[in-house]
Amino acid sequence: MATFLRTTEIPLDRAFTLPGEYFTSPAIFAEEREKIFSARWLCVGRESELRAAGDYVLRDVLGESIIVVRGEMGGIHAHYNVCRHRGSRLCEAEAGCFGATIRCPYHAWTYALDGRLLGAPSTGDLPGFRAADYPLHPVAVASWEGFSFINLASEPELFDTAWEPLIGRFSRFNLDRLLPARTIEYDVKANWKLLFQNYSECYHCGPVHPSLARATPPTSGENDLVEGPFTGGYMVMNAGYESLTVTGRSCGLPVGDLPAEDLRRVYYYAIFPNMLLSLHPDYVMYHTLWPLAPDRTRVSCSWLFTADTLGDPRFDPSDGVEFWDRTNREDWHICERSQLGVSSRAYRPGPYSRRESLPARFDRQVLRALGHERD
């Protein structure tokens, strides 16, 4: 049984970390599946991944396989990867192109890209059978700044309502025009919440990330989103750094016509429940988190640049990719050590420091979503 926590009245400077069960309990993990990951808008990647009609990607949302596909008219559709006949998975490859239709490999039921049933062999003589009654089970979709989102809820909150704090907030970075140069997948042996908490503070940067701490002082900057499901702010780069890269130099053209202060900053936003967004002057990095078990999370990290940068034959994204791949791996390792610690019978919640207000707020968001928070 989950512990109900009194948190709303506790000042953030007297907040404590979550009990160990929130990182280890299969029961709480199951609750998160239903109350968070089946109820919230989830980032599933970039619209540019699906260039032509029929292009698709599969996304596993805590055991549910979801097809995200580009339709004939150019829009994005999402469906459960479940045939309406006897339930067979329609496809297995993580990405590909269906062509004009989606055809079940079992009994050849065939669907339009928008999910309509087009053909079902040997059903013409079934009394009352109507193809219109058997479309693929749909999943709600939305787009924001070139990113695609899905929501498994039967009646999802309107995307523009849920995302109101972020609508137009990053327009100067031209996110919708950026294109991926590199993607790295990670398998992290830690609970997804530990990764969110870690991303939301730089209290750990000095001990864990010496290269990052040299580039951006851990105490620099300030938070500008501090309430609700979206939190974050910026940090300031030291003199001599043009971006967060191995060399300290920019590795691409500016992503937009940025004001002078943005050329010295890196912005970090934790977007509940599965997206981390990092905005640099010359590129944008984003992570998507996919919980696999209470102690395991798959993470996808992509680096986005302008089309002009990608079109330069001299362009090499390695300067930025290698910087963050190393930093990512440092984060994953310390989160895995945290997972081992919070799994111990000796673990007890500890006090958050004054530099960890955003992880404390993230905890409250989790508890509120689960219904575990008491006033």
MIDOPA-220357 format. One record per atom (N, C-alpha, C): z, x, y; residue in three letters. Coordinates in steps of 0.02 Angstrom, whole numbers, plus 32768, in hexadecimal, padded with zeros to 4 digits. Each point is the difference from the previous one (the first is absolute). Example, Ala and Ser with C-alpha at 12.3 -4.5 7.8 and 13.67 -1.06 7.14 Angstrom:
% residues 2
818682947EE4ALA;80007FD3803BALA;8000802D803CALA;7FDC7FEE8035SER;8003802A803BSER;80257FD98037SER;
//
This chain:
% residues 375
8000802B7FC4MET;80007FD5803CMET;8000802C803EMET;7FD37FF1802FALA;7FFB8028803DALA;803E7FF7802CALA;801180358023THR;80387FFD802FTHR;7FE87FE08041THR;80237FCD8018PHE;7FF07FE38041PHE;802580288035PHE;7FDA80188031LEU;801B802E8032LEU;80057FE08044LEU;8038800A8020ARG;80087FEB8046ARG;7FE48037802CARG;7FC77FF2801FTHR;7FE080358028THR;7FF07FEC8047THR;7FF57FC0800DTHR;7FE77FEF8042THR;803180108038THR;80407FFF7FF0GLU;8031800C8035GLU;8016804A8004GLU;7FE6802A7FD2ILE;801580467FFFILE;7FD580298030ILE;801D80228030PRO;7FD9802C802CPRO;7FDB80347FD7PRO;7FC480138017LEU;7FD8802F7FD9LEU;802280437FF7LEU;802A80148030ASP;802180407FF8ASP;803B7FFC7FD0ASP;800B7FC67FE2ARG;80327FFA7FCBARG;7FE17FE37FC0ARG;7FBE80067FFBALA;7FDD7FE67FC5ALA;800480327FC7ALA;7FFF7FE67FC3PHE;800180297FC3PHE;7FC07FF67FD9PHE;7FF080307FD7THR;7FC67FFB7FD4THR;800A7FC97FCCTHR;7FCA7FED7FE0LEU;80037FC97FCFLEU;802480167FC0LEU;80207FD17FDDPRO;801C800F7FBFPRO;7FCB80177FCFPRO;801480267FCEGLY;7FD1801D7FD0GLY;7FD57FCE7FDBGLY;801A7FC47FF5GLU;7FDA7FCE7FDAGLU;7FBE7FEF8022GLU;7FFC80088042TYR;7FC27FF08023TYR;7FC880327FF1TYR;801180377FE1PHE;7FCE80327FEEPHE;7FF580067FB5PHE;80297FDF7FD9THR;7FFF80097FB7THR;7FFB7FBF7FD8THR;80137FC8801CSER;80077FC27FDBSER;7FBD7FDF7FF2SER;7FEE7FF47FC0PRO;7FC47FD97FF0PRO;80037FBA801DPRO;803B7FE28005ALA;80067FBC801AALA;7FEE7FFF804BALA;801980308026ILE;7FEF80028047ILE;7FB680108009ILE;7FE6802D7FD7PHE;7FB980108002PHE;7FD67FC17FF5PHE;80157FD67FD1ALA;7FDD7FC27FF3ALA;80047FD1803CALA;803A7FFE8021GLU;80077FD8803DGLU;7FD180198036GLU;7FFA80428007GLU;7FD4801C8033GLU;7FB87FEC7FF2GLU;7FEE7FFE7FC0ARG;7FBC7FEB7FEFARG;7FF27FBA801AARG;802D7FD27FF6GLU;7FF47FBA8013GLU;800B7FF3804AGLU;8035801C801DLYS;80147FEF8044LYS;7FE2802D8036LYS;7FE7803A7FEBILE;7FE3802E8031ILE;7FB6800B7FF1ILE;7FF0801D7FC7PHE;7FBB80157FF3PHE;7FD27FC67FEDPHE;801C7FC77FEDSER;7FD87FC57FF3SER;80027FD0803BSER;802180138036ALA;80087FD38039ALA;7FE9801D8042ALA;7FF680428003ARG;7FEF8020803FARG;7FB780197FFFARG;7FE6800F803BTRP;7FBD801D8005TRP;800280497FECTRP;7FD580147FD2LEU;7FFE80437FE4LEU;7FBF80228013LEU;8004803D8019CYS;7FC48027800ECYS;7FE180167FBECYS;7FBE7FF37FF7VAL;7FDE80147FC3VAL;7FCA8034800DVAL;7FFB801A803DGLY;7FD08034800EGLY;7FD67FF1803DGLY;7FC780228004ARG;7FD37FFA8039ARG;7FC47FD57FEEARG;7FEB7FD78030GLU;7FC47FD77FF5GLU;7FC3802C7FF2GLU;7FFF803D801BSER;7FC6802C7FF6SER;7FFA80177FB8SER;80337FF77FD6GLU;7FFA80107FB9GLU;7FCE7FD27FDEGLU;7FF77FC4801CLEU;7FD47FCE7FE3LEU;7FC37FFA802DLEU;7FCE80297FF4ARG;7FC88005802EARG;7FCB7FCA7FF5ARG;7FF37FEF7FC1ALA;7FCA7FD17FF1ALA;801B7FC47FDAALA;7FDA7FC98001ALA;80147FC67FD9ALA;800980127FB7ALA;80377FEA7FE3GLY;800F80107FBBGLY;802D803C7FF6GLY;8007802A8034ASP;802F80397FFAASP;80477FE47FFCASP;8028801E7FD3TYR;80447FE67FF6TYR;803080397FF3TYR;80407FF18009VAL;8037802B7FEAVAL;80337FD37FDDVAL;8024801D7FD0LEU;80387FDD7FE0LEU;80408019801ELEU;802F7FD3800AARG;804380138017ARG;80337FE07FD1ARG;802F80297FE9ASP;80367FE87FD5ASP;803D7FF2802BASP;80137FC18004VAL;803A7FEC8028VAL;80387FED7FD0VAL;802880317FEDLEU;80377FF77FD1LEU;7FEA7FD87FC2LEU;7FCA80177FE2GLY;7FE97FE27FC2GLY;7FC87FCD8007GLY;7FF47FE7803CGLU;7FC97FD3800CGLU;7FC280278015GLU;7FC97FF97FDBSER;7FC280228011SER;7FD77FD4802ESER;7FEE801C803BILE;7FDD7FDA8033ILE;7FBD8022800FILE;7FCB7FD87FFFILE;7FBD80188013ILE;7FF77FF4804BILE;7FEF80358025VAL;7FEE7FFA8046VAL;7FB680128005VAL;7FD57FD28018VAL;7FB880097FFAVAL;7FDD7FEC8040VAL;7FCA80238010ARG;7FD57FEE8038ARG;7FD17FC87FEBARG;7FFE7FC98026GLY;7FD77FC77FF0GLY;7FB980068018GLY;7FD77FD07FECGLU;7FB980018012GLU;7FF57FFB804BGLU;802C7FDD8022MET;7FF97FF78049MET;802580358027MET;801B80317FDEGLY;802180388022GLY;804B7FFB8004GLY;801D7FC67FF2GLY;80487FF98003GLY;8023801D7FC3GLY;804280088006ILE;8029801A7FC9ILE;80217FC57FDCILE;7FFD80017FBDHIS;80217FCE7FD7HIS;803180247FD1HIS;80317FDB7FE9ALA;802E801B7FCEALA;800E7FCA7FCCALA;800380167FC1HIS;800B7FD27FC8HIS;802E80217FCDHIS;80267FD77FDCTYR;8023801A7FC6TYR;7FCC80167FCCTYR;800E80377FDFASN;7FD2801C7FCEASN;800A7FDC7FBEASN;7FF37FBF8001VAL;800E7FD47FC7VAL;7FC87FCD7FF9VAL;7FDD80017FC8CYS;7FCC7FCF7FF4CYS;801F7FBB7FF6CYS;7FDE7FCC8019ARG;801A7FBC7FFCARG;7FF67FE27FBAARG;7FE080247FD3HIS;7FF47FE67FBDHIS;803C800E7FD3HIS;8007803E7FEAARG;803980117FD5ARG;8028803B801CARG;7FF8800C8041GLY;802D802E8022GLY;7FEF80497FFCGLY;7FC880127FE3SER;7FEF80477FFASER;7FFC80228045SER;8013803F8003ARG;7FF48027803CARG;7FB48005800AARG;7FEA7FF5803CLEU;7FB98001800FLEU;7FE480468006LEU;802A802F8016CYS;7FE980458005CYS;803C802E7FF7CYS;7FF180407FEFGLU;803480317FF4GLU;7FFC803C802FGLU;7FC480138015ALA;7FF8803A802CALA;80227FF38043ALA;80208033801BGLU;80267FF7803EGLU;7FD47FF2803CGLU;7FC080137FFDALA;7FD27FF38036ALA;7FB980007FE4ALA;7FD37FDE8022GLY;7FBB7FFD7FE8GLY;7FD87FCD8027GLY;7FC97FEA7FE2CYS;7FD67FCC801ECYS;7FEC7FCE7FCBCYS;800E7FC0800DPHE;7FEE7FCB7FD1PHE;7FB67FF08003PHE;7FDF800E8038GLY;7FBF7FE4800BGLY;80077FBC8020GLY;7FD67FD07FECALA;7FFF7FBE8020ALA;80367FD17FE5ALA;8019800C7FC3THR;80307FD37FE2THR;803680267FDBTHR;80367FDD7FEFILE;8037801A7FD7ILE;7FFB7FDE7FBCILE;7FF580277FCCARG;7FF47FE47FBDARG;803880157FD1ARG;801F7FCF7FE0CYS;803580107FD0CYS;7FE180207FC2CYS;801C80387FE8PRO;7FE380217FC6PRO;800E7FDD7FBEPRO;802C7FCE8000TYR;80157FE07FC2TYR;7FCF7FC97FEBTYR;7FF87FCC802AHIS;7FD37FC97FEEHIS;7FCD7FF28036HIS;7FF68031802DALA;7FCA7FFE8032ALA;80067FC98034ALA;803D7FE6800CTRP;80087FD4803ATRP;7FF0802B803ETRP;7FDA7FE3802DTHR;7FE580278038THR;80137FDE8043THR;8016802A802ETYR;801B7FE88040TYR;7FDA801F803ATYR;7FFB7FDB8037ALA;7FE8801C803EALA;80348030801CALA;7FEC802A802FLEU;802E8030801CLEU;80397FDD8026LEU;7FF37FC38018ASP;80357FDB8022ASP;802C7FD97FD0ASP;7FF380077FBDGLY;802C7FE27FCEGLY;7FE67FC17FDFGLY;7FCB7FE28019ARG;7FE57FC37FE2ARG;7FE6800D7FBAARG;800E7FD37FD2LEU;7FE480057FBDLEU;7FB77FEB8002LEU;7FD4802E7FEBLEU;7FB97FF28001LEU;7FE57FED7FBBLEU;801D801C7FCCGLY;7FE67FF27FBEGLY;803680087FCBGLY;80017FD17FCFALA;802F80027FC9ALA;7FDB7FEA7FC1ALA;7FE9802E7FD6PRO;7FD77FEE7FC6PRO;80227FCC7FD4PRO;7FD87FD37FE7SER;80157FCE7FCESER;80367FD1801ASER;7FFF7FF28040THR;80307FCF801CTHR;7FDD7FC2801ATHR;7FBE7FFF7FFDGLY;7FDB7FC8801DGLY;800F7FBE7FDEGLY;801480027FBFASP;800D7FC17FDDASP;804B7FEF7FFDASP;802A80258025LEU;80477FF18001LEU;800D7FC4802ELEU;80217FCD7FE8PRO;800D7FC4802APRO;80268012803FPRO;7FE57FEE8039GLY;802380098040GLY;80028047801AGLY;7FDD802F7FDEPHE;800380458018PHE;7FD980078041PHE;8020801D8032ARG;7FE0800E8041ARG;800D80488013ARG;7FCC8026800BALA;800880468013ALA;802B8007803FALA;7FFA7FCF802DALA;80268004803EALA;804B7FFF7FF5ALA;80167FEA7FC5ASP;80487FFD7FF1ASP;801C80437FE8ASP;7FD580327FF6TYR;8016803E7FE1TYR;7FEA803E8027TYR;800E80038041PRO;7FF3803E8024PRO;803680347FEEPRO;7FF2803F800FLEU;803480327FF8LEU;803B7FEF802DLEU;803C80127FE8HIS;803B7FF28029HIS;7FFF802E803DHIS;80007FE1803CPRO;7FF88028803DPRO;804180208017PRO;7FF880358026VAL;803780238022VAL;7FEF8003804AVAL;80307FF0802BALA;7FF380018048ALA;7FF080478017ALA;7FD18006802FVAL;7FEC8040801BVAL;80037FFE804CVAL;8007803B801DALA;800080078049ALA;7FEA80468012ALA;7FEA8009803DSER;7FE980418018SER;802580118041SER;800D80408008TRP;80208018803ETRP;7FEB8049800ATRP;7FDE800D8037GLU;7FEE80448014GLU;7FDC80277FC8GLU;7FD57FDC7FDBGLY;7FDA80217FCBGLY;802480047FBDGLY;803F7FE97FFDPHE;80267FFD7FC2PHE;7FF97FBB7FE0PHE;80027FFE7FBESER;80007FC17FDBSER;80457FF17FE6SER;80137FBF8000PHE;80427FEA7FE9PHE;7FF77FC57FD1PHE;802F7FFB7FD2ILE;80037FC57FD4ILE;80477FE48002ILE;80057FC07FEBASN;80417FE07FFCASN;7FFE7FD17FC3ASN;802E80097FD1LEU;80007FD97FC2LEU;80237FBD8007LEU;801F7FF28038ALA;80237FC18009ALA;7FCF7FC57FFEALA;80177FC87FE6SER;7FD67FC57FFESER;7FF47FE48046SER;80308008802DGLU;7FF87FEC8045GLU;80198039802DGLU;7FD780358007PRO;8017803B8026PRO;80087FF2804APRO;802E8024801EGLU;80067FFD8049GLU;7FBF8018801FGLU;7FEB7FE08036LEU;7FC380148022LEU;8005804A8013LEU;7FCB80257FF1PHE;80028048800DPHE;800D800F8049PHE;7FDE7FDE802DASP;8008800E8048ASP;80467FF18018ASP;80237FD27FDETHR;80457FF28011THR;802E80367FE6THR;7FF680127FC0ALA;802A80337FE1ALA;7FF780448022ALA;7FC4800E8017TRP;7FF08043801BTRP;7FFC8001804CTRP;801A7FCC8020GLU;7FFB7FFC8049GLU;8017803F8024GLU;803780227FEAPRO;8015803D8024PRO;7FCD80397FFFPRO;7FD17FFE7FD0LEU;7FD080387FF9LEU;7FBA7FEE8018LEU;7FF37FC1800EILE;7FBD7FEC8015ILE;7FF080218043ILE;7FCC802A8001GLY;7FEA8022803CGLY;802A803D8014GLY;8036800D7FDCARG;802E80358015ARG;7FE180467FFDARG;7FD3800B7FD1PHE;7FE480437FF6PHE;7FB580018011PHE;7FE97FD4802BSER;7FB87FFB800DSER;7FE38041801BSER;802880278024ARG;7FE7803E801DARG;7FEE80337FCAARG;80197FF77FC3PHE;7FF0802F7FCAPHE;7FC17FEC7FD9PHE;7FE17FC98012ASN;7FC17FEB7FE1ASN;800480007FB3ASN;80367FE57FE6LEU;800A80017FB8LEU;7FC77FE07FDALEU;7FE47FCA801CASP;7FCC7FDC7FDBASP;7FC180297FF7ASP;7FF780358027ARG;7FC380297FFCARG;8009803F7FD5ARG;803C800F7FECLEU;800C803E7FDDLEU;7FEC7FFA7FB6LEU;7FEF803A7FE3LEU;7FE880017FBBLEU;802780337FD7LEU;800A7FF37FC0PRO;8028802F7FD7PRO;7FDA803F7FEFPRO;802380388005ALA;7FE580407FEBALA;801D80187FBEALA;803D7FEC7FF2ARG;802180177FC3ARG;80377FCF7FEDARG;800A7FF67FC0THR;80377FD77FE6THR;802180257FC7THR;804280017FFFILE;8026801F7FCAILE;80317FCD7FE4ILE;80027FFB7FBEGLU;802E7FD27FDEGLU;803C80287FE6GLU;803B7FE38006TYR;803E80207FEATYR;80267FD07FD2TYR;8020801A7FCEASP;802C7FDA7FD4ASP;8046801A800CASP;80297FD88022VAL;804280188016VAL;80367FDE7FD6VAL;802C80287FE4LYS;80357FE67FD6LYS;803D7FED802BLYS;7FF47FCD8029ALA;80357FE9802EALA;7FF27FB88013ALA;80347FDC8012ASN;7FFA7FBB8017ASN;7FDA7FFD8042ASN;7FD87FCC8008TRP;7FD67FFA803CTRP;80297FFF8040TRP;803D7FE67FFDLYS;80297FFC803ELYS;801780458016LYS;800B802E7FD2LEU;801380448013LEU;7FC880218028LEU;7FC27FF17FEELEU;7FC7801C8024LEU;7FFB7FE38047LEU;800C7FBF8006PHE;7FFF7FE08042PHE;8038801C802CPHE;803C80067FE4GLN;8038801A8026GLN;7FF280488017GLN;7FE680287FD3ASN;7FF280468010ASN;7FCD80068038ASN;7FCC7FD67FFDTYR;7FCC80038034TYR;801A7FEC8044TYR;80347FD78001SER;80187FE2803ESER;8033802B8026SER;800C803C7FEAGLU;802F802B8025GLU;7FEB80497FFAGLU;801480278032CYS;7FF280497FFECYS;804180277FFDCYS;80367FDF7FEETYR;804080217FF5TYR;7FF880367FC9TYR;7FD27FF37FD1HIS;7FF5802E7FC8HIS;7FCC8036800FHIS;7FDE7FFC803ACYS;7FC6802B800ACYS;8011804A8003CYS;80388012801FGLY;801280468003GLY;800A801F7FBCGLY;802A7FE27FD5PRO;800A801D7FBEPRO;7FC47FFB7FD1PRO;7FDA7FCA8005VAL;7FCC7FF27FCEVAL;7FBA80178016VAL;7FF27FFC8041HIS;7FBC800C8019HIS;800080378036HIS;8006803F7FEEPRO;800180348034PRO;7FC080038029PRO;7FC67FF47FE2SER;7FC180028025SER;7FFC7FC68031SER;80157FC67FEBLEU;7FFF7FC6802CLEU;803180088039LEU;803B801B7FF1ALA;803380098034ALA;7FEA80338034ALA;7FD880327FECARG;7FE680308030ARG;7FCE7FDF8030ARG;7FDB7FCF7FE6ALA;7FCC7FE08028ALA;801C7FC9802DALA;802E7FD97FE5THR;801E7FC98026THR;804C80037FF8THR;8025800F8034PRO;804980037FFBPRO;801C7FC07FE3PRO;802A80037FCEPRO;80197FC37FDFPRO;80247FCF802DPRO;801980178039THR;80237FD3802ETHR;7FD47FE9803ATHR;7FBF80107FFESER;7FD47FED8038SER;7FE97FB87FFASER;7FE67FE58037GLY;7FE37FBE8000GLY;80327FC88001GLY;7FE87FC47FF2GLU;802B7FC57FFEGLU;7FDE7FC87FD9GLU;80287FD07FEBASN;7FE67FC67FDCASN;7FEC7FCA8032ASN;7FC87FDF7FF2ASP;7FEB7FCA802DASP;7FF87FBD7FDCASP;80087FFF7FBDLEU;80057FC27FDALEU;803F80067FD6LEU;80327FD7800DVAL;8040800A7FDFVAL;801C7FC27FDFVAL;7FDC7FC88002GLU;80187FC27FE1GLU;7FC97FE27FD4GLU;80157FDD7FCCGLY;7FD17FDC7FD6GLY;7FDF802C7FCCGLY;7FC87FE97FE4PRO;7FE180237FC7PRO;7FD8803E8013PRO;7FF4800C8041PHE;7FD980398016PHE;802B802C802DPHE;800A803E7FECTHR;802A802D8028THR;7FDF80448006THR;801180238036GLY;7FE680438008GLY;800080168048GLY;7FDE8037800CGLY;7FFC801D8042GLY;7FDA80417FFEGLY;800E802C802FTYR;7FD9803E8004TYR;802D803E8000TYR;7FE180397FF0MET;801E80418008MET;7FD1802B8029MET;801B80328021VAL;7FD9802A802EVAL;7FF280437FE1VAL;7FC180168004MET;7FEE80417FE5MET;801480388030MET;801480387FE3ASN;8011803A8028ASN;7FC2801D8023ASN;800C80278033ALA;7FCA80238023ALA;7FDB802C7FCEALA;7FBE80018005GLY;7FD780287FD3GLY;7FE57FD87FC5GLY;80177FC27FF8TYR;7FE87FD67FC9TYR;7FD37FC9801DTYR;7FC47FFB7FE5GLU;7FD17FCB8013GLU;80047FC57FD0GLU;8018800C7FC4SER;80077FCC7FCESER;802D801B7FC8SER;80107FD57FD0LEU;802680177FC6LEU;7FCF80177FCBLEU;7FF380418001THR;7FD280207FD1THR;801F80437FECTHR;7FE480207FCEVAL;801A80417FEBVAL;7FFA80338038VAL;7FC97FFF8025THR;7FF580308036THR;801F7FEA8042THR;80107FC08007GLY;80177FE6803FGLY;7FC87FE9802EGLY;7FC1800B7FEBARG;7FC77FEB8028ARG;7FE77FBC7FEAARG;7FDD7FDE802CSER;7FE17FC17FECSER;7FCD800C7FCASER;7FFA7FD17FD2CYS;7FCE80077FCCCYS;7FCA7FCA8005CYS;7FFF7FDD8039GLY;7FCD7FCE800BGLY;7FFE7FED8049GLY;7FCD7FD98013LEU;7FFB7FE88045LEU;80377FCD800DLEU;80147FF7803FPRO;80337FCD800FPRO;7FE97FBC7FE5PRO;80307FDA7FE5VAL;7FEF7FBF7FE3VAL;7FF17FCB8035VAL;8011800F803EGLY;7FF27FD18036GLY;800A80218043GLY;7FF77FD98035ASP;800C80198044ASP;804A7FF9800DASP;802680307FE6LEU;80497FFB8001LEU;801C801A8041LEU;80377FE18018PRO;8022801B803BPRO;801E80447FF0PRO;801080268034ALA;801780457FF7ALA;803E80037FD4ALA;802E7FD08006GLU;803D80057FD9GLU;7FF37FF87FB5GLU;7FCB7FD97FEEASP;7FF17FF77FB9ASP;7FE2803F7FE1ASP;7FE4802C8029LEU;7FE5803E7FE6LEU;803780307FEBLEU;803F7FF18013ARG;8039802A7FEEARG;802E7FDD7FCEARG;7FEC7FC67FE8ARG;802C7FD87FD5ARG;7FE17FF17FBCARG;802C7FF27FD0VAL;7FED7FE37FC0VAL;802B7FC27FF7VAL;7FE07FC77FF1TYR;80237FC17FF8TYR;80087FEF7FB6TYR;803B7FE77FEETYR;800E7FEF7FBATYR;801B7FB87FFDTYR;7FE17FD67FD7TYR;80177FBB7FF9TYR;80067FED7FB6TYR;803A7FE67FEFALA;800D7FE57FBDALA;7FF27FB58003ALA;7FCE7FEA7FDBILE;7FE77FBC8003ILE;80127FDD7FBFILE;80337FD78002PHE;801E7FE07FC6PHE;7FCE7FD07FE0PHE;7FF780017FBDPRO;802780287FD1PRO;7FDC803A7FDFPRO;7FBF800E8011ASN;7FDF80337FD7ASN;7FD380308026ASN;800780058042MET;7FD2802A8027MET;8027802E802FMET;7FE9803E8003LEU;801A80318030LEU;7FC580198029LEU;80057FFE8042LEU;7FC88010802CLEU;80138039802ELEU;7FD980367FFFSER;800E803C8029SER;7FC4800F802CSER;800A7FFC8042LEU;7FC980058030LEU;800280438024LEU;7FCD80297FF5HIS;7FFA80418020HIS;7FC87FFD8034HIS;7FFC8030802EPRO;7FCA7FFE8031PRO;7FBA80057FE1PRO;7FFA80247FC8ASP;7FBE800D7FE2ASP;7FF47FDF7FBDASP;80327FE27FE3TYR;7FF77FDC7FC1TYR;803B7FD07FF6TYR;7FF57FD27FD2VAL;80347FD07FEDVAL;800C80077FB5VAL;803E80027FECMET;801380027FBAMET;80257FC07FEFMET;7FF17FE47FC5TYR;80277FC67FEBTYR;801080057FB6TYR;803A7FE67FEFHIS;80167FFB7FBAHIS;80057FB77FEDHIS;7FEF7FF17FC2THR;80137FBF7FE3THR;802C800E7FC3THR;80357FD87FFALEU;803280097FCBLEU;7FFB7FC67FCELEU;7FFF80117FBFTRP;7FF97FCE7FCCTRP;8037800C7FCCTRP;80367FD98004PRO;803780087FD0PRO;7FE87FF37FB9PRO;8013802C7FD2LEU;7FEF7FF87FB9LEU;803D7FF07FD5LEU;803A80168016ALA;803F7FF67FDDALA;8038800D8032ALA;803E7FF07FEFPRO;8036800F802FPRO;800280498015PRO;7FE9802D7FD5ASP;80048048800EASP;7FBC80218003ASP;7FCC7FDA8011ARG;7FBC801E8001ARG;7FD47FDA8030ARG;7FDA80278029THR;7FD57FE38033THR;7FBE80278002THR;7FC87FDC8000ARG;7FC08021800AARG;7FF17FFE804BARG;7FEB8039801AVAL;7FF280058048VAL;7FB880188009VAL;7FDC7FDE802CSER;7FBD80168013SER;800380168049SER;7FE5803B800ECYS;8001801B8044CYS;7FB880118014CYS;7FEA7FE6803ASER;7FBC800C8018SER;8001801A8047SER;7FCD802A800FTRP;7FF8801D8042TRP;7FC07FE5801ETRP;80047FE3803DLEU;7FC87FDF8021LEU;7FEB8027803ELEU;7FBE8006800APHE;7FE480248039PHE;7FC97FD68020PHE;7FE88015803ATHR;7FC87FDF8020THR;7FC0800F7FDATHR;7FCE7FD48008ALA;7FBF800B7FE0ALA;7FE08040801AALA;8009800F8041ASP;7FE2803E801BASP;8020803E7FE0ASP;80417FFD7FF5THR;802180387FDETHR;7FE580097FBATHR;7FFA7FC97FDALEU;7FE780047FBCLEU;7FB880167FFELEU;7FDA7FF28035GLY;7FB980128002GLY;7FF380488013GLY;803380248015ASP;7FF980468013ASP;7FFC802B7FC0ASP;7FCA80247FF5PRO;7FFB80277FC2PRO;803580367FF9PRO;802080128037ARG;803580337FFDARG;80457FE27FF2ARG;80047FBE7FFDPHE;80417FDF7FF8PHE;801E800E7FBCPHE;804080108001ASP;802780097FC3ASP;80457FE2800CASP;80127FCB7FDDPRO;80407FDE800DPRO;803C80267FE4PRO;7FF580377FDESER;803680227FDBSER;803A8014802CSER;7FF38011803FASP;80378017802CASP;80367FCA8007ASP;7FEA7FC18009GLY;80317FCA8005GLY;80177FE77FBCGLY;7FD17FFC7FD0VAL;80127FE77FBDVAL;8033802E7FDFVAL;7FF680418003GLU;802E802E7FDFGLU;80457FFF8021GLU;80027FF88042PHE;80417FFC8022PHE;80287FC57FE4PHE;7FE07FC67FFDTRP;80257FC47FEBTRP;80077FFB7FB5TRP;7FD2801B7FDAASP;800980007FB7ASP;803F80287FEFASP;800980398020ARG;803D80277FF4ARG;803E7FDA8018ARG;7FFB7FE1803BTHR;80397FDA801ATHR;800F7FC47FD3THR;7FCB7FDD7FEBASN;800A7FC87FD1ASN;802680167FC2ASN;7FEB80377FE3ARG;801F80167FC1ARG;80498015800BARG;800E801B803BGLU;8046800E8011GLU;80287FBF8003GLU;7FE27FCD801FASP;80227FBF8003ASP;800A7FE27FBBASP;7FCB80007FD8TRP;80067FE17FBETRP;803680237FD6TRP;800280428005HIS;803280257FD8HIS;80477FEE8015HIS;800C7FFC8042ILE;80447FF18016ILE;80117FB77FF0ILE;7FCF7FD48001CYS;800C7FBA7FECCYS;800F7FFB7FB6CYS;7FDE80287FD8GLU;800F80007FB8GLU;8046801A7FF2GLU;801680318027ARG;804580187FF9ARG;80317FC98016ARG;7FED7FDB8034SER;802B7FC88015SER;80047FCB7FC9SER;7FC77FF27FE0GLN;80007FCF7FCAGLN;803080137FC8GLN;7FFF803F7FEELEU;802E80187FCCLEU;80497FF88017LEU;800C800D8040GLY;80457FFA8019GLY;80197FB98003GLY;7FD67FD2801AVAL;80187FBB8006VAL;80047FDE7FBCVAL;7FE4801F7FCCSER;80057FE57FBCSER;804180167FDESER;8025802C8020SER;803E80197FE2SER;80397FCD8007SER;802C7FFE7FD0ARG;803B7FD58005ARG;802E80168039ARG;7FF7803E8016ALA;802B801A8036ALA;7FE87FEB8045ALA;7FC17FE88006TYR;7FE57FEF8042TYR;80267FC5801FTYR;801080088040ARG;801A7FCA8029ARG;7FDA80008042ARG;7FF47FC78020PRO;7FDD80008040PRO;8023802E8033PRO;7FD780258025GLY;801A802D8033GLY;7FEB7FE98046GLY;8020801A8034PRO;7FF27FE98044PRO;7FBE801C801APRO;7FD97FD68021TYR;7FC580188023TYR;80158025803FTYR;7FDB80348011SER;800C8024803FSER;7FE07FD98039SER;800F8014803DARG;7FE37FDF803AARG;7FB4800B8004ARG;7FE680317FDBARG;7FB9800E7FFFARG;7FDB7FD97FC9ARG;80237FD27FE0GLU;7FE27FDA7FC9GLU;80037FB5800DGLU;7FF57FED803ESER;80037FB88010SER;7FC87FD97FDFSER;7FC4801F7FFBLEU;7FC87FDB7FE3LEU;80087FF57FB4LEU;801880317FD9PRO;800E7FF07FBAPRO;80357FC97FF8PRO;80328000802CALA;80327FCB7FFDALA;7FE17FBC800EALA;7FD27FFE8031ARG;7FDE7FC1800FARG;7FD17FEB7FC7ARG;7FE180327FE0PHE;7FD67FF17FC6PHE;802A7FE07FC9PHE;803B801C7FF3ASP;802C7FE37FCDASP;800E7FB68010ASP;800D7FF1803EARG;800F7FBB8013ARG;7FC47FD37FF5ARG;7FC5801C800CGLN;7FC37FD87FF4GLN;7FF97FF07FB6GLN;800E80317FD5VAL;7FFD7FF57FB8VAL;80337FCB7FEBVAL;803E80088016LEU;80347FD07FEELEU;7FF07FBA8019LEU;7FE57FFC803CARG;7FEE7FBF801BARG;7FC87FE07FD6ARG;7FCE80277FEDALA;7FC97FE67FD8ALA;80177FE97FBBALA;803280227FE4LEU;801A7FEE7FBFLEU;80337FC88003LEU;80177FEF803BGLY;80357FCF8006GLY;8044801C7FEDGLY;800A80418007HIS;803E80217FEDHIS;802C800F803CHIS;7FEA7FEC803BGLU;80268010803DGLU;802A7FC48013GLU;803F800D800DARG;802D7FCC8019ARG;800D80098049ARG;80037FC98024ASP;801380038047ASP;804B800A8005ASP;
//
